[in-house]
Amino acid sequence: MTSHPELILGSTSVYRRELLQRLKIPFRVEAPDIDETPLENETPQQLVERLAVEKARSVADKNPGSLVIGSDQVAVHGGKIVGKPHTHDRAMQQLREANGQEIMLYTGLSLVNADTGEAQTEVIPFQVVFRNLSEQQLESYLHKEQPYHCAGSVKSEGLGIALLERFEGEDPNTLIGLPLIRLIRMLEYFGVNVI
């Protein structure tokens, strides 16, 4: 029997935890301790790549003998990062701006070997096209779902799927924040096979 390094998800996201459970491999969760403030002139892709690596390294530094997953995601519309709304009014504004439009999601994914410092890191794009919906439909969605801690006010794993016309990308899990297809390849690189 081959022993593998301990696998740790460096995240506070319950959605990423639920996605990783789908792979049916043992892991634990530890919150990373990093500053997520974007750097001056940093592109959305650079931001999510940097934050994914920093999250993984932050946890790896405290856990020798482990493999640590870090992930970060941003939504981009009109060349600007669309963050978490936190309030109903801000969520409504975000949904009005996205209504009938295309939004790009960029997810940074990093898997760090705590002992060697070696990292597998990628940025995975994912395009989302919103339906044209009425103010009443948008309000109904917000009252039912209350997605105030979801980037762009879209909780696609819940009722947010009703906001969407279509999406394009290699892995639908990317929409929720953890690209499992890429992660499986990264785990295999470090000798961890899920099947």
C-alpha positions as CSV (number, residue, x, y, z in Angstrom):
1,M,0.0,0.0,0.0
2,T,1.4,3.4,-1.0
3,S,1.1,6.3,1.4
4,H,0.4,9.7,0.0
5,P,1.0,13.1,1.4
6,E,-1.8,14.6,3.4
7,L,-4.1,16.6,1.1
8,I,-5.3,20.0,2.4
9,L,-7.8,22.4,0.8
10,G,-6.6,25.9,1.7
11,S,-9.9,27.6,1.6
12,T,-12.9,28.8,3.6
13,S,-15.4,28.1,0.8
14,V,-18.0,25.5,1.6
15,Y,-18.6,25.2,-2.1
16,R,-15.0,24.2,-2.9
17,R,-15.1,21.7,0.0
18,E,-18.3,20.1,-1.5
19,L,-16.7,19.9,-4.9
20,L,-13.5,18.3,-3.6
21,Q,-15.6,15.7,-1.8
22,R,-16.8,14.5,-5.2
23,L,-13.3,13.0,-5.8
24,K,-13.7,10.6,-2.8
25,I,-10.2,11.1,-1.6
26,P,-9.3,12.0,2.0
27,F,-8.6,15.7,2.7
28,R,-9.0,18.3,5.4
29,V,-9.6,22.0,5.2
30,E,-7.5,24.8,6.6
31,A,-8.1,28.5,6.2
32,P,-5.3,30.4,4.4
33,D,-4.1,33.6,6.0
34,I,-3.3,36.1,3.1
35,D,-4.2,39.6,2.0
36,E,-6.4,39.4,-1.0
37,T,-6.1,43.0,-2.1
38,P,-5.3,43.3,-5.8
39,L,-1.9,44.8,-6.7
40,E,-1.7,48.0,-8.8
41,N,-2.0,47.2,-12.5
42,E,-2.6,43.5,-11.8
43,T,-4.8,41.8,-14.4
44,P,-7.7,39.6,-13.2
45,Q,-5.7,36.5,-14.5
46,Q,-2.6,37.6,-12.6
47,L,-4.6,38.3,-9.5
48,V,-6.3,34.8,-9.3
49,E,-3.0,33.1,-10.1
50,R,-1.1,34.9,-7.4
51,L,-3.9,34.4,-4.8
52,A,-4.2,30.7,-5.6
53,V,-0.5,30.2,-5.0
54,E,-0.4,32.4,-1.9
55,K,-3.3,30.6,-0.4
56,A,-1.7,27.2,-1.0
57,R,1.7,28.3,0.2
58,S,0.3,29.9,3.3
59,V,-1.2,26.6,4.4
60,A,1.8,24.5,3.1
61,D,4.3,26.5,5.2
62,K,2.5,25.2,8.3
63,N,2.0,21.6,7.2
64,P,5.1,19.7,6.1
65,G,4.4,16.5,4.3
66,S,1.3,17.8,2.7
67,L,-0.1,18.7,-0.7
68,V,-2.1,21.9,-0.5
69,I,-4.8,23.2,-2.9
70,G,-5.3,26.9,-3.3
71,S,-7.9,28.4,-5.5
72,D,-9.3,31.9,-6.2
73,Q,-11.9,33.2,-8.7
74,V,-13.0,36.5,-10.1
75,A,-15.8,37.5,-12.4
76,V,-15.0,40.1,-15.1
77,H,-17.5,42.3,-16.9
78,G,-16.7,45.3,-19.0
79,G,-13.0,44.9,-18.2
80,K,-13.6,45.3,-14.4
81,I,-13.6,42.7,-11.7
82,V,-17.1,42.1,-10.3
83,G,-16.8,41.2,-6.6
84,K,-19.1,39.9,-3.9
85,P,-22.0,42.3,-3.5
86,H,-22.6,41.9,0.3
87,T,-25.9,43.9,0.1
88,H,-29.2,43.5,-1.7
89,D,-28.8,46.9,-3.5
90,R,-25.3,46.1,-4.8
91,A,-26.5,42.6,-5.9
92,M,-29.3,44.2,-7.8
93,Q,-26.9,46.6,-9.5
94,Q,-24.6,43.7,-10.5
95,L,-27.5,41.7,-11.9
96,R,-28.8,44.7,-13.9
97,E,-25.4,45.2,-15.4
98,A,-25.0,41.5,-16.3
99,N,-28.5,41.1,-17.7
100,G,-28.2,39.8,-21.2
101,Q,-24.4,40.1,-21.2
102,E,-21.4,37.9,-21.2
103,I,-19.2,37.6,-18.1
104,M,-15.8,35.9,-17.9
105,L,-14.8,34.0,-14.9
106,Y,-11.1,33.3,-14.2
107,T,-10.2,30.7,-11.6
108,G,-6.7,30.3,-10.3
109,L,-5.8,26.8,-9.2
110,S,-2.5,25.8,-7.5
111,L,-1.4,22.6,-5.9
112,V,1.8,23.0,-3.8
113,N,4.0,20.3,-2.4
114,A,4.9,21.5,1.1
115,D,8.2,19.6,1.3
116,T,9.7,20.6,-2.1
117,G,7.9,23.9,-2.7
118,E,7.1,22.7,-6.2
119,A,3.7,24.0,-7.5
120,Q,1.4,23.1,-10.3
121,T,-0.6,26.3,-11.1
122,E,-3.0,27.3,-13.9
123,V,-5.6,29.9,-14.6
124,I,-8.8,28.5,-16.1
125,P,-11.2,30.7,-18.0
126,F,-15.0,30.2,-18.1
127,Q,-17.6,32.2,-20.0
128,V,-21.1,32.8,-18.8
129,V,-23.9,34.4,-20.8
130,F,-26.8,35.8,-18.8
131,R,-30.5,35.7,-19.9
132,N,-32.5,38.9,-20.4
133,L,-34.7,39.0,-17.3
134,S,-37.2,41.5,-15.9
135,E,-36.6,43.5,-12.7
136,Q,-39.2,41.4,-11.0
137,Q,-37.4,38.2,-11.9
138,L,-34.1,39.6,-10.7
139,E,-35.7,40.7,-7.4
140,S,-37.4,37.3,-7.0
141,Y,-34.0,35.6,-7.5
142,L,-32.3,37.8,-4.9
143,H,-35.1,37.3,-2.3
144,K,-35.1,33.5,-2.8
145,E,-31.3,32.9,-3.0
146,Q,-29.7,35.8,-1.2
147,P,-26.3,35.4,-3.0
148,Y,-24.6,38.3,-1.2
149,H,-21.4,36.4,-0.7
150,C,-21.1,35.1,-4.3
151,A,-19.0,36.9,-6.9
152,G,-21.3,38.7,-9.3
153,S,-24.4,37.7,-7.2
154,V,-24.7,34.4,-9.0
155,K,-24.9,31.2,-7.0
156,S,-24.9,28.9,-10.0
157,E,-25.1,25.7,-7.9
158,G,-28.4,27.0,-6.7
159,L,-31.2,29.1,-8.2
160,G,-28.6,31.2,-10.0
161,I,-28.6,28.7,-12.8
162,A,-32.0,30.3,-13.8
163,L,-30.1,33.5,-14.6
164,L,-28.0,31.9,-17.2
165,E,-28.5,31.4,-21.0
166,R,-25.4,29.2,-21.4
167,F,-21.8,28.8,-20.4
168,E,-18.7,27.8,-22.2
169,G,-15.7,26.1,-20.6
170,E,-14.1,22.7,-20.2
171,D,-15.3,21.9,-16.7
172,P,-18.6,23.1,-15.2
173,N,-17.1,22.8,-11.7
174,T,-15.0,25.8,-12.6
175,L,-18.2,27.9,-12.4
176,I,-18.5,27.0,-8.7
177,G,-14.8,27.7,-8.0
178,L,-12.7,24.5,-8.2
179,P,-11.8,23.1,-11.6
180,L,-11.8,19.4,-10.8
181,I,-10.6,18.2,-14.3
182,R,-7.4,20.2,-14.0
183,L,-7.0,19.4,-10.3
184,I,-7.1,15.6,-11.0
185,R,-4.2,16.1,-13.5
186,M,-2.2,18.1,-10.9
187,L,-2.8,15.4,-8.2
188,E,-1.7,12.7,-10.6
189,Y,1.5,14.7,-11.3
190,F,2.3,14.5,-7.6
191,G,1.4,10.7,-7.5
192,V,-2.1,10.9,-6.2
193,N,-4.6,9.0,-8.3
194,V,-8.3,9.4,-7.7
195,I,-9.3,6.3,-9.6
